[in-house]
Amino acid sequence: MARADGGPPPPVHRGRPRHRGHRRPHPRRGRARGPRRTGAEESVSENSTPETGRAPAPTRIAIGGTEGSAPYEVLVGHHLLGELPALIGEKAQRVAVIHPEALAETGEALRADLAEQGYEAIAIQVPNAEEAKTAEVAAYCWTALGQSGFTRTDVVVGVGGGATTDLAGFVAATWLRGVRWIAVPTTVLGMVDAAVGGKTGINTAEGKNLVGSFHPPAGVLCDLAALASLPVHDFVSGLAEVTKAGFIADPVILDLIESDPVAARSPEGPHTAELIVRSIRVKAEVVSGDLKEAGRREILNYGHTLGHAIEKNERYAWRHGAAVSVGMHFAAELGRLAGRLDDATADRHRAVLEAVGLPLGYRGDQWPRLLENMKLDKKSRGNLLRFIVLDGLAKPAVLEGPDPAVLLAAYGEIAKD
């Protein structure tokens, strides 16, 4: 099978399965032993305590079960891969680690560690970023699962950024009509948005995430140690979703960013962990009561209507966070011109986004194409465009069928020559 980017198919790295005659727990799988350090982790965390050399206990954020889904936890901390065996559970025999090409070493190390613990582990390498979110790549993953004899008791683990966890969750949702999966996001975007909430999906030529399923993970491990090696532009891109959480629900996030914008751009910043935890809690509170976006969950799409249109227009060459940043700036101006949002909060969007280095505008001549793209947005109802706007700080609401002249005027406020 050809890879989505035109190259050869991504390799499937197979471990040596251990064939066991009985379905009893492997000696190293016992839950009573607690989490252990894995070969995919460093020996001692920079955030470990001097007395023990161990990282502090992770923050645990509960996601309530709803609409038939089981509750699960999001763990935030350092060096959390030792938590995987407990999440995988005793019934699983096979584990598939789906990872991007950029994390080939991490994916193989995790596969080898799981194989050492007695699982029949494979690592499926997929293209980086949005290139992985195609039907062709999903089909490649299904082929790998089929060739490995994957059953309904086995587990998929998605390791990587938001695109990888979107794909891994979608593969898990569609294999045998649904198998368990675990998200191990390695980017800010993946931690605060993509891996939390149960949305999974792939892109099509018609738009972003138009094919997908609501399939919550069995657990999410947000290992902050992974952010240390993240390129600055990727880290900053993820701050768009953090900022979004501040505007729609938790203004303390904005206060923390404004107190030291330079530090907010760094994985080692004094408030990095708190910013991520607060952002996850915002999403957790929303999705716990609305898994399938039938109501309040729509507010999480703040900035995404125009943002997704920009991504499609750029053929997904733009980072998601950059597009959402422009989308939030547009939504703020739309809210202001529609008489919904006060000037101070609208102006604060520009100030905060600019302070962390996120883009504010897009090409003015592209409005007709963006308008057509937005008509395919998931929030649209019939021919009516629907936008999430603010009626004030942390007061998100829906604006349905806005006057086309107001839309154009709002875009004029953010358009670049």
N, C-alpha and C positions, 0 to 999 in steps of 0.2 A: 504494500500500500504506500502511495506517495504521501509525504508529510504535507501538512497544510501550507507550509511556506515554500513548497516546490522541491524541497530536498528529499533525501531518503527517509523512509519511515523511522520514527523514533525507536531506539532499541528497547527491548524488554529484557532486563537483567534477571536471570533466574538463579535462585539459591538452590542448594541441595536439600530437598525435602526430607524430613525425618519421618519415616513410616512407623507409626506406633500401632501395636496390635490392640490396644485398649484405649478408650476415650477417657482416660484419667488425667488429672492435671500433671503437666511437666513439673519436676521438682522446683524449677526456678520461676514458676508462674504463680505460686501461692500468694494470695492477697495479703496474708498476715505478715509477709516480709516487708511490705511497704515499697515505695518507689525506690529504684536504684539508678545510679548513673549509667548512661549508655555510651557506647563507642562513638555516637554522633554528637556528644557533648564535650565541652572542655572539662578539665579535671577539677578546677575550682573556680567558682564564679567571682567576678570582680565585686559583686554585691553580697558575698558571703560574710558571715559574722566572724570576727577574729577569734572568738572562743571555740567555735566548732569547725570553721572552714566550710560550713554549709550555707547555702542560700536560705534567706528567710522563707517562712511558709508562704505559699502562693495565696493571692486573693482569689476567693471563689465567688462567682456571680451566678446565681440560679436563674435559669430560664424556665418558666412554668410551662407545663404541657397544656396543649389546647387543641381542640378539633381532632382528637384521636391520637395526637403525637405525645411521646413520652417526655417528661422533663429532663433537663440535662444541665451541666455546669460548664461555665467558662472559667478556666484557671489562668491567672495572670501572674507571672513571676519569672524567675531565672532557672534555666536548666530543668525543664519539666518533662523531658522525654521519658524519664523513668516512670512517669504516671501512665504511660501507654498500655502496659500489660493489664492493669486493672480495668481500663476502659475497653480494651479488646475483649476481655472476658475468657472464661474457661471453655465455652462452646465452640469458639472459632478454631479452625485448624489452619486456614490459609489467610494470609494478609497481603494485600496489594498496596504498595507504596507508590502513589502517583506524584511525580515531582517534575519541575521544569528542567530544561537543559542546564540552566545556570546553577542549579543545586544538585548536579549529578553526584558530586562527592558526598553530600549530606544524605541524599536518597539511598545511595549504595551502602553507606555506613549504617543507616537505620535498618535497611533490609538485612544486612549481615547480623546486626544485633538481634533482630527478631528471629532470624533463623537459628541463632545460637541458643535462644530461649525455647526452641522447639516448634516454632511455627513454620509452616511451609510459606516462605515469604518470597515475593517477587517485587521488583522495582520497575515501574513503567515510566520511562522518560518521555515527556511531551515538550512541544515547542514553548518558548518563553512567552509570557504575557498573553495578550488577547489572541495571538496566533493559535493558542491551544484550544480556544473556545469555538470549535467548529464540529460539524457532524462527522467529518472525516476522522478527526482525532478521537472523538468519542467512540466511533466504530472501531478504531484501532485498539482502544482500551477494552472494549467488549470482547474483541477477539482474544486479547491476552487473558482476560478472565476465563473465557471459555476453554482455552487451551490449558489453563491451570486447574480446571475442574472446580471453579468457584461455586459454592453453594450458598443457600440463604443464611447459614450460620457463620459465614466468613465475613471479613471486614475489609473495607477500603480505608486507607489513610491518605489524606491529601496534604502534602507538604509544599508550601510555597506562598506566593502572593494571592491576591483576590481572584485572579483569573484561574489559577490552578485549583483553588478550593471550590470555585464555581463549577469547574469541569468535574472534579472528583466527586462532588456531591451529586451532580447530574448522572454520572456513570453509575454511582451507587443506587440512585433513585430508579434507574431504568433497568438495571440488571436483575433478572428474575422478579421484576415488579417491586424491587426494593430490598437492598441489603443495608446493614449498618455501616456507618462511616464515621470517621473521626477527622476533625480539621486541626491542622498544625500550621496556622498562618505565620509567615515570616516577615511580613511587611506591616506598616501601620494601617494601611488600607484594609488588608486582610483581617487584622485583629479587631478593628473597631467597626467593620461593616460587613465585608463579604462572607466571612466565616461564621457570623453570628446571625441567627434568625431563621435558617432553614431554606432560604431561597437558593436554588441551584439553576444553572442554565448555560446555554451556549448562544452564540450570535448567528445571524443569517445575513444574507445580502440585503435584506429589507430592514434590519435594525438590530439593536443590542438586546440580548437576553429575551428574545421573542419566543424561544423554545426552552422550556424548563419545567421544573416541578418544585413544589414545596416539600422538602425532605430534610427535616432537622437532623443534625449530627447526634451521635451518642455522647459527644463531648468535644470541647475546644481547648487546645493548649496554646496559650499565647506566651511564647518564650521570649522575653524581652532581650535576652542575650543575642538573639538572631538579628536584632536591629543594629548592632554595632558595625556589621559589615555591609549594611544597606547603603547604596549610593545616596548622596545628599538629595538629589532631585527626586528620588523615589520616596525618601522619608518625607520631604516637604509636600509631595503630592498627596500623601496620606493625611496630611494635616487639614486638607479640605473637608474630609469627613468629620474630623475632630471639631473643626470650627462650626460645621453644620450642626452638630449636637449642641454646641453652645448657643447658637441662635434659636434653635427650635425648642430647647428644653432646659439647659443648664448654663446660665450666664457666668457661673464661676469659671467655666472653661475659658471664656473670653477674657476674664480678669487675669487668669494665670498666663495666658499668651501675651496680653498687653503688658504685664509686669516685666517681662524679659523676652521679647520676640526672638532675639538671637539664640537664647538658650532653648526656646521652644523648637528651634530647627535642628536640635542635636539629640541623638539617642541618649547621650549622657547628661542631658539637661536635668536640673533639679526637680522639675515637675513632669517629666516625661511619663513616668508610671502613673501618676495621678490623672494626667490628661487622658491616657488610654483607658484607665479603669472607669473614669467618669463617662467617657464616650460610650463604652460598652454598656454601662448601667442604663444610659438613656435608651439605647436600642433594646436592651433586655426588658425594660419596663413596657415598652411599646409592643414588641412582638409577643410577649407572654399573653397578651389579651387579644391578639389579632394575627394569627399565623398567616392567613391567606390574603391579607391586604384587603379585607372586606370593609374596613373602616379606618380606624385611627392610624394604622400602619402607613397609610399614604403620606403622612407628614415626613417620613424618612426620605421621601423623594424630593425634598426641598433642594432646588438647584439642578435637579436631574432632568427635567423636561428639556430645557435647552442644552444641558450638558450632554445628554445622550445624542441629541441631534448633531452637536459639534463632533462627537466621537465618530458618528457614522459618516459625516461629511469629510472627516480626515482619514477615513478608512482605518480607524482605530490606531493611528500613529500617535495621537495625543494620549497622554496619560489620563486616566479616569479622573483623578483629583484635580488636574488642571482644568478639565472641561467642566467639572462640577463647580469649581471656583468661579468661573465666568458665569455659569448658570445661576449661582447664588447672587452674584452682583446684579444680574438681569432681574431676578425675582424680587430683589430689594427695590430696584427702580420701578418695576411693574407695580409692586405694592404701594409705593409712594404715589405714583401717577394715578392709581385707582382710588386714592384716598383712604387706603387701608393702613399704611405704615408711616410713622412719624419720621421727620427728617433726621433726627439724631441717630436713630437705629439704622436707617438706610445708609447714612454716611459712615456709620461704624463698620459696615460690611467692607467698604473700600479700605478703611484704615487697617483693619485686622488682617484681611487677606493680603494686602500689599506689604504689611510688616513682616510676614513670614515668607514672602517671596513667591506668592501664587499669582497667576495672571488674572487680569480684570476685564479684558476685552477680546473681541474677535473681529474679523474682517467685515466691514460694513456692507460690501457688495454681495455677501453670502446670505443675506436675510431671506430671499425667496426660497432658497434651497433648504435652509434651516426650518422655515415654516412648514414646508412639505414633510420634512423628516419628523417634525413634532406631531403631525397628524397621526402618525403610527404609534405614538406614545401609549403605554399600557394604561395610563390614567384617562385617556380620551374616551368619551362616550358618544358614539355616533360621529357626528361632524363637529362636536363641541370640544374645543381644547380646554383642558383643566390644568391649573397650576397650583402648586402649594405656595402660598404667600404668608406673610406675617401681619397680624393685626396689632403687633407690638412685640417687644422682646419676649421670647419664649411663649408666643401665642400664635402657633401655626394654624392656618385655615385654608380652605379651598376657594380658589377664584375660578369660576366656571364661565366659559364663553366670553372672555373679555373682548371689548371693542377692538377690532383690528388696528384702528388708529392709535389706540393706547399701547398695544403690543409694539407697533412700529416705533412709537416715540420712546418706549422703554429701551428698545434695542439701540436706538440712536444715542442713548446716554452711555452705552458701553462700547459702541462700534469704534473700530480702529480704521484708519485710512489704509 
